Amino acid sequence: MTPRPTAPPPLTWLYAPGDRPEVVAKALSSGADVVIVDLEDAVAPDRKAYARAATAELLSAPPPVPVHVRVNALDTPEAEQDLRTLSPLPGLTALRLPKVTSPAEVAKVAERTAPAEGGAIPLYALLESALGVERAYDIAGAHPALRGIALGEADLRADLALAAGQDRALDWSRSRVVVAARAAGLPSPAQSIYPDTKDLDGLASSCAHGRGLGFFGRAALHPRQLPVIERAYTPTHEEVESAEQTLEAAATDPGAQALPDGRFIDAAVVAAAHRTLTLANRPAKR
């Protein structure tokens, strides 16, 4: 029998600008699985030092939920200061690396941030260019400290010169990143942010599409987006019922190859059923 899966990975990832501690505080109480404090795009150049200092104060002790920090672009002096200041802090859960284009960038950060006693800080690589997407699998396997990859779709759109409103034009890149992550043994990536924070119907439709492509969960810009993401990625009643039937049949007859209605059963189907029920039983946050 296929073993039961471990606890599911995070489902919601909420960005908050590092130079606005009051917004970060609200994010920490929003119910998001992970809060991402952004020191990069959300912070103006003349606010970088303040954002770093405010984030260091936050991370001087473990916060109530996991906190990741998106540092500045790795080829900038700001990034070096981010890594030097934040890496030793006890409240830091992981670092998110923007605009990654090569495995060497990930390995360099992993070595730079590894504590003396061993064990690098968990890293997440954001692929935001055509070159990053082309090298997705190599980046995904760059270092054991890398725990995930994800698309940065706004920058990728600009790099590919995509016209506004052409959302499905990114589907090839999305699928490539999903496959690269799983091929490298990483979790299914979370979707990139949906930029219109008031268009909740559009967000729901986009999440459904992303789930169909193999993503799991999504990054958000505003707390109002979190319940929509949770509903989109939580198994439906029909999916739960199907999973329960699968597991009941597998337990009753371990050698069964099909359900009474003809649906095929094998180890992968059983594992998927366990995963569905694990997701369905996630503790409610709202």
C-alpha positions in Angstrom: 0.0 0.0 0.0 1.3 3.5 -0.9 2.2 5.4 2.3 0.0 8.3 3.3 1.5 11.7 2.2 2.9 14.2 4.6 1.2 17.4 5.5 0.3 19.5 2.4 2.6 22.4 1.4 1.5 26.0 1.9 -1.6 27.0 -0.1 -1.5 30.8 0.2 1.5 33.1 0.1 0.8 36.8 0.8 3.2 39.6 -0.3 3.7 42.6 1.9 6.1 45.5 1.3 9.0 45.6 3.7 8.9 49.3 4.2 5.4 49.3 5.6 5.5 47.4 8.9 1.8 48.1 9.5 0.9 46.2 6.3 3.3 43.4 7.3 1.6 43.1 10.7 -1.8 42.8 9.0 -0.5 40.2 6.7 0.8 38.1 9.6 -2.8 38.0 11.0 -4.5 37.5 7.6 -4.6 33.7 7.7 -2.1 33.3 4.9 0.1 30.2 5.2 3.2 32.2 4.4 3.9 35.9 4.4 6.5 37.2 1.9 8.1 40.4 3.0 9.2 42.1 -0.3 12.4 44.1 -0.4 12.5 44.3 -4.1 9.8 45.6 -6.5 7.4 46.8 -3.8 10.0 49.1 -2.3 11.3 52.4 -3.8 15.1 52.8 -4.1 15.2 55.4 -1.3 13.3 53.2 1.0 15.5 50.0 0.7 17.6 50.6 3.8 14.5 51.3 5.9 12.7 48.2 4.6 15.7 46.1 5.4 16.0 47.5 9.0 12.2 47.1 9.6 12.4 43.5 8.3 15.4 42.7 10.5 13.5 44.0 13.5 10.5 41.8 12.6 12.7 38.7 12.2 14.7 39.2 15.5 12.3 36.7 16.9 10.1 34.0 15.2 6.9 35.5 13.9 3.5 33.8 14.3 3.5 32.4 10.7 6.4 31.5 8.4 8.0 34.6 6.8 9.9 34.5 3.6 11.9 37.5 2.4 12.2 38.4 -1.3 15.6 40.1 -1.5 16.7 42.5 -4.1 18.1 41.5 -7.5 21.1 39.3 -6.9 23.5 41.4 -9.0 22.9 44.5 -6.9 24.7 45.8 -3.8 21.3 45.9 -2.0 21.0 42.1 -2.3 24.4 41.6 -0.6 23.2 43.8 2.3 19.9 41.9 2.5 21.7 38.6 2.7 24.2 39.7 5.3 21.6 41.4 7.5 18.8 38.9 7.4 20.4 35.5 7.0 21.4 35.1 10.7 18.0 36.1 12.1 15.9 33.5 14.0 12.6 34.6 12.4 13.6 34.0 8.8 12.0 31.0 7.3 13.3 31.2 3.7 14.7 33.6 1.1 13.1 34.2 -2.3 15.5 35.0 -5.0 14.3 37.2 -7.8 15.1 37.1 -11.5 17.2 33.9 -11.3 18.7 32.9 -14.6 21.3 30.2 -13.7 22.0 27.4 -11.2 25.2 29.2 -10.2 23.2 32.1 -8.7 21.3 29.7 -6.4 24.4 27.8 -5.4 26.2 31.1 -4.6 23.4 32.3 -2.3 23.1 28.9 -0.6 26.9 28.9 0.2 26.8 32.5 1.2 23.9 32.0 3.7 24.8 28.6 5.2 25.5 28.9 8.9 28.8 27.7 10.3 27.3 24.6 11.8 25.9 23.5 8.4 22.5 23.5 6.7 21.7 26.3 4.3 18.7 28.6 4.6 15.8 27.3 2.4 15.7 29.1 -0.9 13.0 29.7 -3.6 14.0 30.8 -7.1 11.8 33.1 -9.1 12.0 32.7 -12.9 11.1 36.0 -14.5 12.7 35.9 -17.9 12.9 33.7 -21.0 16.4 32.6 -20.0 15.2 31.6 -16.6 12.3 29.6 -18.0 14.6 27.9 -20.5 16.9 26.8 -17.7 14.1 25.9 -15.3 15.1 22.3 -14.7 18.8 23.1 -14.2 17.9 25.8 -11.7 15.4 23.5 -9.9 18.3 21.1 -9.2 20.9 23.7 -8.4 21.3 23.0 -4.7 19.7 21.0 -1.9 18.8 24.2 -0.2 16.4 25.1 -3.0 12.9 24.2 -1.9 10.9 25.5 -4.8 10.7 27.5 -8.0 8.0 29.8 -9.3 7.3 32.2 -12.2 7.4 35.9 -11.9 4.8 36.6 -14.6 4.9 40.4 -14.8 8.6 40.5 -15.7 8.2 37.5 -18.0 5.4 39.2 -19.9 7.7 42.2 -20.4 10.6 40.1 -21.5 8.4 38.2 -24.0 6.8 41.5 -25.2 3.3 40.0 -24.7 0.3 42.1 -25.3 -1.9 43.0 -22.4 -4.8 40.6 -21.9 -3.1 37.6 -23.5 -3.0 35.5 -20.3 -3.0 32.1 -22.0 0.2 33.1 -23.9 2.1 32.2 -20.7 0.7 28.6 -20.5 3.7 27.0 -22.2 6.1 28.7 -19.7 3.8 27.8 -16.8 3.7 24.1 -17.8 7.5 24.1 -18.3 8.0 25.3 -14.7 5.5 22.9 -13.3 7.2 20.0 -15.0 10.7 21.2 -14.1 9.8 21.4 -10.5 8.4 18.0 -10.3 11.2 16.4 -12.4 13.7 17.9 -9.9 11.8 16.5 -6.9 10.4 19.9 -5.8 6.8 20.6 -4.8 4.4 21.7 -7.4 4.9 25.5 -7.7 2.4 28.1 -6.6 0.9 30.4 -9.2 2.1 33.9 -9.7 0.1 36.8 -8.3 -3.2 38.0 -9.9 -2.6 41.7 -10.2 -6.2 43.0 -10.1 -6.9 42.7 -6.4 -10.6 43.6 -6.8 -11.4 41.2 -9.6 -12.2 38.2 -7.5 -14.2 36.4 -10.2 -11.2 36.7 -12.6 -9.0 35.5 -9.8 -11.2 32.4 -9.3 -11.2 31.6 -13.0 -7.4 32.1 -13.2 -6.9 29.8 -10.2 -9.0 27.1 -11.7 -7.0 27.3 -14.9 -3.7 27.2 -12.9 -4.9 24.2 -10.9 -5.5 22.4 -14.2 -2.0 23.1 -15.3 -0.5 21.5 -12.2 0.1 24.4 -9.9 -0.7 24.2 -6.2 -1.7 27.3 -4.3 -1.0 30.9 -5.2 0.7 34.1 -4.2 -1.5 37.0 -3.3 -1.2 40.8 -3.1 -4.2 41.4 -0.8 -5.9 39.5 2.0 -9.2 39.6 0.1 -7.7 37.2 -2.4 -6.9 34.5 0.1 -10.3 32.9 0.5 -10.7 32.7 -3.3 -7.4 30.9 -3.6 -8.2 28.6 -0.8 -11.6 27.6 -2.4 -10.0 27.1 -5.8 -7.4 24.7 -4.5 -9.5 22.9 -1.9 -11.0 19.7 -3.3 -14.7 19.8 -4.1 -17.3 17.6 -2.5 -17.2 15.3 -5.6 -13.5 15.0 -5.5 -13.5 14.1 -1.8 -16.3 11.5 -2.4 -14.3 10.0 -5.2 -11.2 9.8 -3.1 -13.0 8.1 -0.3 -14.5 5.5 -2.6 -11.0 4.8 -4.0 -9.5 4.3 -0.6 -12.4 2.2 0.6 -12.1 -0.1 -2.4 -8.3 -0.3 -2.0 -8.7 -1.2 1.7 -11.4 -3.8 1.1 -9.6 -5.5 -1.8 -5.9 -4.5 -2.0 -5.6 -6.3 -5.3 -8.5 -4.4 -6.9 -7.8 -2.8 -10.2 -11.0 -1.0 -10.7 -14.0 0.5 -8.8 -17.5 -0.9 -9.4 -18.1 2.1 -11.8 -15.1 1.1 -13.9 -12.6 3.7 -12.7 -9.0 2.3 -12.7 -7.0 2.0 -9.5 -3.3 1.7 -9.1 -0.7 3.0 -6.5 -0.6 6.4 -8.1 -4.4 6.7 -7.9 -4.4 5.7 -4.3 -1.7 8.2 -3.5 -3.7 10.9 -5.2 -6.7 10.0 -3.2 -4.8 10.3 0.1 -3.5 13.7 -1.0 -7.0 14.9 -1.9 -8.3 14.0 1.6 -5.3 15.6 3.3 -6.0 18.8 1.4 -9.7 18.6 2.2 -9.0 18.3 5.9 -6.7 21.3 6.1 -7.7 23.4 9.2 -10.1 26.2 8.4 -8.5 29.6 8.8 -11.6 31.8 8.2 
